[in-house]
Amino acid sequence: TLLLGCADGSLKWYDTTTAKVTRSIAAHTGPVTAVRASIDGKQVATGGEDKKAKVWNAADGKLAGEFSGHSAAISGVGFRPNGLRAVSLDASGKLHIWKIAEGKSVFHADAGLAPGLTSTSESIIVLTRAGLFRLFKPNLEVAFEFPLKHAGDVTSMGGGEKVSYSGGADGLVKLWSESREAVMEAKLTGPVLAVAESMDGARVAAASKQGSLVLWDTATMKALQVRDTGMPIERASLVFLADGKTVASIAMGSHVSLTSDTIGSIGPTVGATIHIIALLTSK
């Protein structure tokens, strides 16, 4: 199941097997700008242009918590390991950890302008647009940071604490190892708008502003699939399905496209412009 955050403020549950929307709720008053499911698949965090971060029950779509302490649109959301706290980052660079049940901030910090965040079991990672990898402790103190060495803004990020990916306006996709060295670098035509990795780390995908989507094998950096629409785009969002081989992306604004090294398909319109895609897994 995919989670689709849409321009009309709706959050949709999308079945990739049937290519149908199975649930749709009014999540925000304005576009949904961030979506992330908890690791156990029981909760879904969203953020919107309405400056609010929210948590929903994945099973029934009911609101579980809401945080209204941001002063700008939300650019990233996540969860802390105990499932009782959520993380949210806004477009001004303010980062908050907040109690879901109470909607109150526990820790906050200025993380810097960034395209999103990654919340791991031990830390929170932010790749700033200015080109810094920042790792925050659970209390939001900065543990360390290092430069990503992109020629221009960092526009997208993925991965976790041991392996991270960055995509830049320079068209480069970089894989960063635990030792903070770039162990892989690939070039796209045009600025990178989105980057994603499979859960097993075996594959990485990236989409560019020029309308191309590339799927790589991370061990060999062999391009397994290159799809070029030839049409420039302003927005992209990517996520790998649970099979670790198929990547979901936005097509023609309101459609979900599935791409692997062997297949490519586009589903019917979901009835709204899609802004962001996330994967919902259950254990």
KOLVOLO-499592 format. One record per residue (C-alpha): residue in three letters; residue number from 0; x, y, z. Coordinates in steps of 0.001 Angstrom, whole numbers, plus 500000, padded with zeros to 6 digits. Layout:
BEGIN
ALA | NUM | X | Y | Z
...
***
This chain:
BEGIN
THR | 0 | 500000 | 500000 | 500000
LEU | 1 | 501171 | 503511 | 499148
LEU | 2 | 500324 | 506742 | 500932
LEU | 3 | 499670 | 509697 | 498638
GLY | 4 | 499826 | 513260 | 499940
CYS | 5 | 497900 | 515494 | 497559
ALA | 6 | 497591 | 519151 | 496595
ASP | 7 | 493950 | 519309 | 497725
GLY | 8 | 494961 | 518411 | 501290
SER | 9 | 493874 | 514801 | 501066
LEU | 10 | 495819 | 511736 | 502183
LYS | 11 | 495056 | 508644 | 500137
TRP | 12 | 495724 | 504936 | 500664
TYR | 13 | 496604 | 503379 | 497280
ASP | 14 | 496646 | 499639 | 496541
THR | 15 | 499448 | 498964 | 494034
THR | 16 | 497973 | 495553 | 493139
THR | 17 | 494602 | 496905 | 492014
ALA | 18 | 495796 | 500463 | 491203
LYS | 19 | 492882 | 501834 | 493242
VAL | 20 | 492478 | 504300 | 496097
THR | 21 | 491103 | 502385 | 499089
ARG | 22 | 490728 | 505323 | 501505
SER | 23 | 490905 | 509099 | 501313
ILE | 24 | 490781 | 511561 | 504217
ALA | 25 | 490935 | 515346 | 504486
ALA | 26 | 494321 | 515656 | 506192
HIS | 27 | 495272 | 519332 | 505783
THR | 28 | 493818 | 522665 | 504702
GLY | 29 | 496122 | 523045 | 501733
PRO | 30 | 498671 | 520789 | 500021
VAL | 31 | 500200 | 517855 | 501892
THR | 32 | 503965 | 518373 | 501791
ALA | 33 | 505334 | 515466 | 503867
VAL | 34 | 504252 | 511867 | 504573
ARG | 35 | 505940 | 509040 | 506487
ALA | 36 | 504666 | 505793 | 507985
SER | 37 | 505976 | 504342 | 511233
ILE | 38 | 508179 | 501248 | 510988
ASP | 39 | 505439 | 498989 | 512357
GLY | 40 | 502914 | 500408 | 509883
LYS | 41 | 500447 | 501417 | 512609
GLN | 42 | 500791 | 505189 | 512299
VAL | 43 | 501155 | 507740 | 509524
ALA | 44 | 502690 | 511202 | 509970
THR | 45 | 501824 | 514050 | 507618
GLY | 46 | 502751 | 517693 | 507240
GLY | 47 | 501196 | 520442 | 505179
GLU | 48 | 501427 | 523982 | 503893
ASP | 49 | 499022 | 524816 | 506720
LYS | 50 | 502085 | 524608 | 509049
LYS | 51 | 500648 | 521628 | 510924
ALA | 52 | 502109 | 518179 | 511548
LYS | 53 | 499683 | 515352 | 512257
VAL | 54 | 499672 | 511652 | 513113
TRP | 55 | 496956 | 509271 | 511922
ASN | 56 | 495998 | 505696 | 512748
ALA | 57 | 496891 | 503698 | 509645
ALA | 58 | 494126 | 501132 | 510174
ASP | 59 | 491169 | 503516 | 510148
GLY | 60 | 492538 | 506933 | 509144
LYS | 61 | 491530 | 508586 | 512421
LEU | 62 | 493546 | 511474 | 513860
ALA | 63 | 495865 | 510411 | 516701
GLY | 64 | 497720 | 513670 | 517330
GLU | 65 | 498436 | 517151 | 515992
PHE | 66 | 501240 | 519676 | 516456
SER | 67 | 500704 | 523359 | 515643
GLY | 68 | 504023 | 524797 | 516821
HIS | 69 | 505565 | 525448 | 513394
SER | 70 | 505633 | 528835 | 511680
ALA | 71 | 506191 | 527575 | 508125
ALA | 72 | 505101 | 524753 | 505820
ILE | 73 | 506263 | 521281 | 506865
SER | 74 | 509091 | 519754 | 504799
GLY | 75 | 509708 | 516489 | 506662
VAL | 76 | 508100 | 514174 | 509226
GLY | 77 | 509041 | 510976 | 511047
PHE | 78 | 508696 | 508962 | 514249
ARG | 79 | 510838 | 508187 | 517259
PRO | 80 | 511320 | 504458 | 518100
ASN | 81 | 508797 | 504233 | 520966
GLY | 82 | 505926 | 505367 | 518743
LEU | 83 | 504880 | 507982 | 521298
ARG | 84 | 506735 | 510895 | 519729
ALA | 85 | 506885 | 512335 | 516217
VAL | 86 | 509473 | 514509 | 514461
SER | 87 | 508730 | 517386 | 512119
LEU | 88 | 510821 | 519895 | 510169
ASP | 89 | 509498 | 523079 | 508584
ALA | 90 | 510567 | 525225 | 505656
SER | 91 | 512266 | 527737 | 507965
GLY | 92 | 514578 | 525003 | 509294
LYS | 93 | 512899 | 524521 | 512690
LEU | 94 | 513006 | 520916 | 513910
HIS | 95 | 510683 | 519616 | 516658
ILE | 96 | 510214 | 516358 | 518531
TRP | 97 | 506703 | 516305 | 519963
LYS | 98 | 504417 | 514077 | 522012
ILE | 99 | 501730 | 512637 | 519764
ALA | 100 | 499030 | 512313 | 522431
GLU | 101 | 499544 | 515830 | 523797
GLY | 102 | 500714 | 517746 | 520735
LYS | 103 | 503488 | 519370 | 522776
SER | 104 | 507100 | 519966 | 521746
VAL | 105 | 509699 | 518132 | 523839
PHE | 106 | 512860 | 519223 | 522013
HIS | 107 | 513454 | 521764 | 519274
ALA | 108 | 516416 | 523004 | 517261
ASP | 109 | 517351 | 525050 | 514225
ALA | 110 | 518384 | 522386 | 511710
GLY | 111 | 518827 | 524676 | 508712
LEU | 112 | 516863 | 524837 | 505461
ALA | 113 | 516499 | 521276 | 504206
PRO | 114 | 514406 | 519178 | 501776
GLY | 115 | 513478 | 516673 | 504496
LEU | 116 | 514670 | 514470 | 507344
THR | 117 | 515380 | 510841 | 508249
SER | 118 | 514558 | 509553 | 511730
THR | 119 | 516491 | 506424 | 512748
SER | 120 | 516467 | 504436 | 515990
GLU | 121 | 519429 | 506383 | 517359
SER | 122 | 519338 | 509768 | 515669
ILE | 123 | 517746 | 512263 | 513296
ILE | 124 | 519485 | 513147 | 510040
VAL | 125 | 519055 | 516358 | 508076
LEU | 126 | 520828 | 517194 | 504822
THR | 127 | 520695 | 520979 | 504489
ARG | 128 | 520206 | 522756 | 501188
ALA | 129 | 523477 | 524557 | 501840
GLY | 130 | 525249 | 521186 | 501653
LEU | 131 | 525742 | 519938 | 505210
PHE | 132 | 525035 | 516446 | 506572
ARG | 133 | 523806 | 516972 | 510139
LEU | 134 | 523230 | 514166 | 512616
PHE | 135 | 521204 | 515062 | 515702
LYS | 136 | 521085 | 513150 | 518977
PRO | 137 | 517650 | 512205 | 520424
ASN | 138 | 517679 | 515480 | 522407
LEU | 139 | 518410 | 517372 | 519140
GLU | 140 | 521981 | 518279 | 520009
VAL | 141 | 524203 | 518100 | 516935
ALA | 142 | 526401 | 514997 | 517152
PHE | 143 | 528440 | 515880 | 514058
GLU | 144 | 528197 | 517363 | 510584
PHE | 145 | 530219 | 517275 | 507369
PRO | 146 | 530038 | 518912 | 503901
LEU | 147 | 528329 | 517044 | 501048
LYS | 148 | 530307 | 518827 | 498318
HIS | 149 | 527536 | 519480 | 495831
ALA | 150 | 527985 | 522382 | 493400
GLY | 151 | 524726 | 524070 | 494352
ASP | 152 | 521804 | 523269 | 496620
VAL | 153 | 521102 | 519814 | 498026
THR | 154 | 517604 | 519129 | 496725
SER | 155 | 516795 | 515623 | 497991
MET | 156 | 517934 | 512996 | 500470
GLY | 157 | 517439 | 509366 | 501462
GLY | 158 | 518939 | 506502 | 503423
GLY | 159 | 519848 | 506370 | 507095
GLU | 160 | 522654 | 506685 | 509606
LYS | 161 | 525052 | 504152 | 508046
VAL | 162 | 524379 | 504892 | 504379
SER | 163 | 522862 | 508107 | 503037
TYR | 164 | 522052 | 509487 | 499610
SER | 165 | 522038 | 513082 | 498486
GLY | 166 | 520774 | 514595 | 495261
GLY | 167 | 521746 | 518056 | 494118
ALA | 168 | 520916 | 520888 | 491772
ASP | 169 | 524191 | 519950 | 490059
GLY | 170 | 522546 | 516746 | 488794
LEU | 171 | 524676 | 514496 | 490990
VAL | 172 | 523453 | 511621 | 493152
LYS | 173 | 525948 | 510655 | 495878
LEU | 174 | 526078 | 507656 | 498194
TRP | 175 | 527715 | 508398 | 501553
SER | 176 | 529229 | 505611 | 503657
GLU | 177 | 529348 | 505331 | 507435
SER | 178 | 532866 | 506800 | 507274
ARG | 179 | 531341 | 509934 | 505657
GLU | 180 | 533005 | 509405 | 502307
ALA | 181 | 531262 | 509514 | 498948
VAL | 182 | 531526 | 505906 | 497734
MET | 183 | 529264 | 506352 | 494727
GLU | 184 | 528458 | 509182 | 492394
ALA | 185 | 526117 | 509229 | 489401
LYS | 186 | 525062 | 511987 | 487040
LEU | 187 | 521570 | 512841 | 485849
THR | 188 | 520515 | 515271 | 483171
GLY | 189 | 519253 | 518260 | 485096
PRO | 190 | 518788 | 518939 | 488832
VAL | 191 | 517837 | 515971 | 491007
LEU | 192 | 514320 | 516336 | 492449
ALA | 193 | 514015 | 513064 | 494366
VAL | 194 | 516119 | 510100 | 495467
ALA | 195 | 515138 | 506825 | 497169
GLU | 196 | 516705 | 503526 | 498168
SER | 197 | 515271 | 500038 | 498545
MET | 198 | 514892 | 498722 | 502101
ASP | 199 | 517753 | 496238 | 501577
GLY | 200 | 519980 | 498977 | 500157
ALA | 201 | 520551 | 497051 | 496929
ARG | 202 | 519010 | 499656 | 494654
VAL | 203 | 518699 | 503403 | 494429
ALA | 204 | 516503 | 505518 | 492177
ALA | 205 | 516552 | 509200 | 491297
ALA | 206 | 514374 | 511557 | 489282
SER | 207 | 515509 | 514761 | 487586
LYS | 208 | 513824 | 518014 | 486681
GLN | 209 | 514260 | 517093 | 483006
GLY | 210 | 511817 | 514216 | 483449
SER | 211 | 514213 | 511287 | 483654
LEU | 212 | 514109 | 508444 | 486192
VAL | 213 | 517109 | 506169 | 486687
LEU | 214 | 517274 | 502934 | 488682
TRP | 215 | 520716 | 501624 | 489751
ASP | 216 | 522230 | 498534 | 491325
THR | 217 | 524243 | 499965 | 494243
ALA | 218 | 526864 | 497187 | 494191
THR | 219 | 527885 | 497762 | 490576
MET | 220 | 526291 | 501178 | 489925
LYS | 221 | 524924 | 499666 | 486747
ALA | 222 | 521842 | 501458 | 485452
LEU | 223 | 519077 | 498850 | 485476
GLN | 224 | 516433 | 501129 | 484010
VAL | 225 | 516450 | 504578 | 482446
ARG | 226 | 513110 | 506213 | 481722
ASP | 227 | 513075 | 509595 | 480023
THR | 228 | 509742 | 511297 | 479387
GLY | 229 | 511401 | 514206 | 477616
MET | 230 | 509086 | 516544 | 479534
PRO | 231 | 510475 | 518786 | 482299
ILE | 232 | 508748 | 518442 | 485689
GLU | 233 | 508588 | 520664 | 488767
ARG | 234 | 507901 | 518007 | 491404
ALA | 235 | 508962 | 514393 | 491980
SER | 236 | 508590 | 511818 | 494744
LEU | 237 | 509977 | 508272 | 494796
VAL | 238 | 509604 | 505255 | 497061
PHE | 239 | 510538 | 501586 | 496651
LEU | 240 | 507897 | 498934 | 497202
ALA | 241 | 508461 | 496098 | 499672
ASP | 242 | 509838 | 493839 | 496909
GLY | 243 | 512960 | 496037 | 496809
LYS | 244 | 512899 | 496126 | 493003
THR | 245 | 509981 | 498334 | 492023
VAL | 246 | 509926 | 502085 | 492530
ALA | 247 | 506737 | 504144 | 492648
SER | 248 | 506708 | 507689 | 491316
ILE | 249 | 504334 | 510464 | 490285
ALA | 250 | 503271 | 510439 | 486619
MET | 251 | 501359 | 513212 | 484846
GLY | 252 | 500529 | 514835 | 488161
SER | 253 | 497700 | 512599 | 489322
HIS | 254 | 498872 | 509089 | 488383
VAL | 255 | 501131 | 506527 | 490115
SER | 256 | 503831 | 504945 | 487980
LEU | 257 | 505592 | 501668 | 488871
THR | 258 | 509056 | 501030 | 487419
SER | 259 | 511558 | 498173 | 487765
ASP | 260 | 514323 | 496801 | 485547
THR | 261 | 511717 | 494720 | 483691
ILE | 262 | 508393 | 496566 | 483879
GLY | 263 | 506872 | 500000 | 483633
SER | 264 | 503222 | 500851 | 484194
ILE | 265 | 501032 | 503864 | 484923
GLY | 266 | 497796 | 503569 | 486903
PRO | 267 | 494589 | 505566 | 486461
THR | 268 | 494202 | 509055 | 487909
VAL | 269 | 493648 | 509228 | 491660
GLY | 270 | 491479 | 512316 | 491280
ALA | 271 | 493951 | 514811 | 492733
THR | 272 | 497426 | 516162 | 492057
ILE | 273 | 499945 | 514063 | 493996
HIS | 274 | 502670 | 515925 | 495888
ILE | 275 | 504424 | 513120 | 497761
ILE | 276 | 504456 | 509316 | 497982
ALA | 277 | 505347 | 507074 | 500929
LEU | 278 | 505215 | 503341 | 501614
LEU | 279 | 502934 | 501812 | 504235
THR | 280 | 504160 | 498438 | 505482
SER | 281 | 502657 | 496260 | 508189
LYS | 282 | 504336 | 493733 | 510495
***
